[in-house]
Amino acid sequence: MSRRPFNEQPTIPVKPCPFCGGTVGFVERMTICSYRYRCDCGADGPQVEHGRYEDHEGTPGNDAARAWNRRAKLPKRREVKP
């Protein structure tokens, strides 16, 4: 199955890519009701489900962007004593 950009892009701010730092990407439809945000470098955000196809509540583009914007919290660095 060929993946292609979804015509509904996010209306909320999207964080830069954690891999390349790029700010250009698009929402990609994965199945009839699941989407993800994808950077132009090829990095993929998590796939998000968006209810049934018949009743689109919310915005698939914004749901995908929110998932992309979530970042894992890094652990605090410990000092290593010689």
GUVEXBA-120221 format. One line per 8 residues: number of its first residue (from 1); their letters; for each residue x, y, z of C-alpha. Coordinates in nm, 4 decimals. Example, Ala and Ser with C-alpha at 12.3 -4.5 7.8 and 13.67 -1.06 7.14 Angstrom:
2
1> as> 1.2300,-0.4500,0.7800  1.3670,-0.1060,0.7140 .
This chain:
82
1> msrrpfne> 0.0000,0.0000,0.0000  0.1412,0.3342,-0.1000  0.1575,0.5989,0.1712  0.0851,0.9569,0.0789  0.0423,1.2912,0.2520  -0.2999,1.3524,0.4002  -0.4667,1.6702,0.2785  -0.5353,1.7981,0.6300 .
9> qptipvkp> -0.2188,1.9429,0.7781  -0.1860,2.0434,1.1446  -0.2959,2.3873,1.2571  -0.0920,2.3685,1.5787  0.2837,2.4377,1.6031  0.4999,2.1343,1.5261  0.8335,2.0831,1.7031  1.1496,2.0401,1.4956 .
17> cpfcggtv> 1.2590,1.6884,1.4101  1.4651,1.5334,1.6938  1.6938,1.3672,1.4375  1.7678,1.6302,1.1711  1.6323,1.9493,1.3301  1.4149,2.0089,1.0239  1.0837,2.1841,1.0495  0.9180,2.0600,0.7306 .
25> gfvermti> 0.6982,1.7541,0.7352  0.3517,1.6266,0.6601  0.0687,1.4168,0.8015  0.0571,1.0728,0.6454  -0.2538,0.8524,0.6396  -0.1578,0.4993,0.7398  -0.4948,0.3242,0.7272  -0.8486,0.4467,0.6839 .
33> csyryrcd> -0.8453,0.5982,1.0342  -0.4840,0.6147,1.1545  -0.2278,0.8833,1.0858  0.1274,0.9907,1.1705  0.3444,1.2973,1.1225  0.6511,1.2420,0.9064  0.9580,1.4618,0.8647  1.1050,1.5133,0.5193 .
41> cgadgpqv> 1.4205,1.3325,0.6417  1.2115,1.0154,0.6814  1.1669,1.0150,1.0601  0.8193,0.8965,1.1575  0.6102,0.9997,1.4535  0.3885,0.7540,1.6388  0.0795,0.6260,1.4627  -0.2431,0.7651,1.6100 .
49> ehgryedh> -0.5918,0.6246,1.5727  -0.8663,0.8679,1.4868  -1.1974,0.6965,1.5502  -1.4187,0.5636,1.2768  -1.3952,0.7056,0.9275  -1.7595,0.8186,0.9330  -1.7343,1.0374,1.2434  -1.4189,1.2473,1.2394 .
57> egtpgnda> -1.4216,1.4239,1.5716  -1.1243,1.6492,1.6223  -0.8586,1.6913,1.3592  -0.6422,1.3998,1.2407  -0.3605,1.6388,1.1467  -0.3532,1.7939,1.4935  -0.3718,1.4523,1.6639  -0.0690,1.3372,1.4641 .
65> arawnrra> 0.1177,1.6607,1.5417  0.0458,1.6295,1.9161  0.1886,1.2761,1.9118  0.4955,1.4036,1.7197  0.5455,1.6855,1.9713  0.5596,1.4482,2.2709  0.9189,1.3863,2.3733  1.0607,1.1437,2.6238 .
73> klpkrrev> 1.2111,1.3075,2.9289  1.5810,1.2433,2.9465  1.7220,1.1137,3.2752  1.9389,1.3480,3.4778  2.3070,1.3028,3.4100  2.5142,1.1764,3.6980  2.8682,1.2921,3.7556  3.1237,1.0158,3.7370 .
81> kp> 3.3971,1.0514,3.9970  3.7419,0.9258,3.9041 .
